[in-house]
């Protein structure tokens, strides 16, 4: 149980150090106005609270938004690990509590 608790604490500390987060996927898009050449722009698509959203991202902010979306993916992975370890810890505590003395 001690080992599971330590792993959970490491996950919590890693989450606290992630920095800014933002859900979504960033993609480069192109558009063409009448008589003009194609122009590229960046678009962030995500779902939050069951609602799909799209934000346009200025090219100067793409690096920061990529970092935020990568941190969000790391957060989701860490939370999944945390839940898995918490379930294991809970089962271990229940087994320990029901052992005959």
HUFEN-V549582 format. One record per residue. N is the residue number from 1. RES is the residue in one letter. SS is DSSP state (@ for helix, = for strand, . for the rest). Layout:
# HUFEN-V549582
{{N/RES/SS} {N/RES/SS}}
This chain:
# HUFEN-V549582
{{1/X/.} {2/X/@} {3/X/@} {4/X/@} {5/X/@} {6/X/@} {7/X/@} {8/X/@} {9/X/@} {10/X/@} {11/X/@} {12/X/@} {13/X/@} {14/X/@} {15/X/@} {16/X/@} {17/X/.} {18/X/.} {19/X/.} {20/X/.} {21/X/.} {22/X/.} {23/X/.} {24/X/.} {25/X/=} {26/X/=} {27/X/=} {28/X/=} {29/X/=} {30/X/=} {31/X/=} {32/X/=} {33/X/.} {34/X/.} {35/X/.} {36/X/.} {37/X/.} {38/X/=} {39/X/=} {40/X/=} {41/X/=} {42/X/=} {43/X/=} {44/X/=} {45/X/=} {46/X/=} {47/X/=} {48/X/=} {49/X/.} {50/X/.} {51/X/=} {52/X/=} {53/X/=} {54/X/=} {55/X/=} {56/X/=} {57/X/=} {58/X/.} {59/X/@} {60/X/@} {61/X/@} {62/X/@} {63/X/@} {64/X/@} {65/X/@} {66/X/@} {67/X/@} {68/X/@} {69/X/@} {70/X/@} {71/X/@} {72/X/@} {73/X/@} {74/X/@} {75/X/@} {76/X/@} {77/X/@} {78/X/@} {79/X/@} {80/X/@} {81/X/@} {82/X/@} {83/X/@} {84/X/@} {85/X/@} {86/X/@} {87/X/@} {88/X/@} {89/X/@} {90/X/@} {91/X/@} {92/X/@} {93/X/@} {94/X/@} {95/X/@} {96/X/@} {97/X/@} {98/X/.} {99/X/.} {100/X/.} {101/X/.}}
